[in-house]
């Protein structure tokens, strides 16, 4: 019988990242108004980003901790302050983006690629789009919603670093 050394059974950082990403994206309360990223180093997962509710922060940490190969979770996810004003901006920006013809296919996705983070009227767009044009249109659309103080467009273009 062949014996596998313990180090060979450990998933690589990329495999671990994909498993962690799956846990985050399949979390039923994860929406376009939340954004979470993960860094992985030898089984230690560092979660960063922002979510709209405190229970999401806790739930995501628990889900990721259960992934095979995760030895520790460093949860640095921030909870956005509760604000009716910000909630209204989130909805307005989502409507402005996903009703635009440049993004028609995105709005019907289970997990749309553009995440809208609103904190005290300041907006950050995160995620991935297909083209530089879509990135620019997203920024313009978000900026055009009444009540928005500023827009930081962190969208990445697919295929670019």
C-alpha positions in Angstrom: 0.0 0.0 0.0 1.3 3.4 -0.9 1.5 6.1 1.8 0.9 9.7 0.9 3.0 12.1 2.9 0.9 14.7 4.9 2.2 17.7 2.8 0.9 16.1 -0.4 -2.6 15.9 0.9 -2.8 19.6 1.6 -4.6 21.7 -1.1 -2.6 24.4 -2.8 -3.4 28.1 -2.1 -5.2 28.3 -5.5 -7.4 25.2 -4.7 -8.1 26.6 -1.2 -8.9 30.0 -2.7 -11.4 28.5 -5.1 -13.1 26.6 -2.3 -13.3 29.7 -0.1 -14.6 31.7 -3.0 -17.3 29.1 -3.6 -18.4 29.3 0.1 -18.7 33.1 -0.1 -20.5 33.2 -3.4 -23.0 30.4 -2.4 -23.9 32.1 0.8 -27.6 32.9 0.3 -27.4 36.3 2.0 -24.4 37.5 -0.1 -25.7 40.2 -2.4 -24.5 42.9 -4.9 -24.3 45.2 -1.9 -21.6 43.2 -0.1 -18.0 42.7 -1.2 -15.6 40.1 0.3 -12.2 39.1 -0.8 -9.9 36.4 0.6 -6.2 36.1 0.9 -4.7 32.7 1.6 -1.3 31.8 3.0 -0.6 28.2 4.0 -4.1 27.5 5.2 -4.7 30.8 6.9 -7.5 32.7 5.2 -7.8 36.5 5.7 -11.3 37.8 4.8 -11.6 41.5 3.9 -14.4 43.6 2.5 -17.7 45.1 3.6 -21.1 43.6 4.3 -24.4 45.2 5.1 -25.3 43.2 8.2 -23.4 41.9 11.2 -24.7 38.3 10.8 -23.1 38.1 7.4 -19.7 38.8 8.8 -20.1 36.0 11.3 -21.8 33.5 8.9 -19.1 33.9 6.3 -16.3 33.3 8.8 -18.0 30.1 10.0 -18.5 28.9 6.4 -14.9 29.5 5.4 -13.6 27.9 8.6 -15.3 24.6 7.6 -13.4 24.4 4.2 -11.0 21.5 4.2 -7.4 22.8 4.5 -8.3 26.0 6.3 -6.4 26.2 9.5 -7.4 29.7 10.7 -9.7 32.5 9.6 -8.6 36.1 10.1 -11.9 37.9 9.7 -11.3 41.6 8.8 -14.7 42.1 7.2 -16.3 45.4 8.1 -20.0 45.9 8.7 -21.4 48.9 7.0 -23.4 51.3 9.2 -27.2 51.0 9.1 -28.6 53.8 7.1 -31.9 54.3 5.3 -30.2 56.9 3.0 -27.5 54.4 2.0 -30.1 51.6 1.5 -32.0 53.9 -0.9 -28.8 54.8 -2.8 -27.9 51.1 -3.1 -31.3 50.4 -4.8 -31.0 53.4 -7.0 -27.5 52.6 -8.2 -28.4 48.9 -8.8 -31.4 50.1 -10.9 -29.3 52.6 -12.8 -26.6 50.0 -13.6 -28.6 46.9 -14.3 -31.3 48.6 -16.4 -28.6 50.1 -18.6 -28.3 48.3 -22.0 -24.5 47.8 -21.4 -25.3 45.5 -18.4 -28.6 43.8 -19.4 -27.2 40.3 -19.1 -25.5 41.0 -15.8 -28.7 41.8 -13.8 -30.2 38.3 -14.5 -27.1 36.5 -13.2 -27.3 34.6 -9.9 -24.3 36.5 -8.6 -23.9 39.7 -10.7 -20.3 40.7 -11.2 -20.7 44.4 -10.1 -20.8 45.0 -6.3 -22.1 48.3 -5.0 -20.7 49.3 -1.7 -22.3 52.4 -0.2 -21.1 54.0 3.0 -22.4 57.4 4.1 -23.2 58.4 0.6 -19.8 57.4 -0.8 -20.0 54.6 -3.4 -17.4 52.0 -4.3 -17.9 49.8 -7.3 -16.1 46.4 -7.1 -16.0 43.4 -9.3 -15.3 42.5 -12.9 -16.7 43.7 -16.2 -16.1 42.7 -19.8 -14.7 45.9 -21.2 -13.2 49.3 -20.3 -16.3 50.8 -21.8 -18.5 49.0 -19.3 -16.3 50.1 -16.4 -16.6 53.7 -17.5 -20.4 53.4 -18.0 -20.8 51.9 -14.6 -19.0 54.8 -13.0 -21.1 57.4 -14.9 -24.3 55.6 -14.0 -23.5 55.4 -10.3 -22.4 59.0 -10.3 -25.7 60.1 -11.8 -27.9 58.8 -9.0 -29.1 61.7 -6.9 -27.6 61.8 -3.4 -24.3 60.1 -4.3 -21.4 62.1 -2.8 -18.5 60.3 -4.6 -17.8 57.2 -6.7 -14.7 55.1 -6.5 -14.6 52.8 -9.5 -12.5 49.7 -8.6 -14.0 47.6 -11.3 -11.5 45.4 -13.1 -11.7 44.6 -16.8 -11.8 40.8 -17.5 -8.5 39.6 -18.8 -6.5 42.5 -17.6 -4.3 42.4 -14.4 
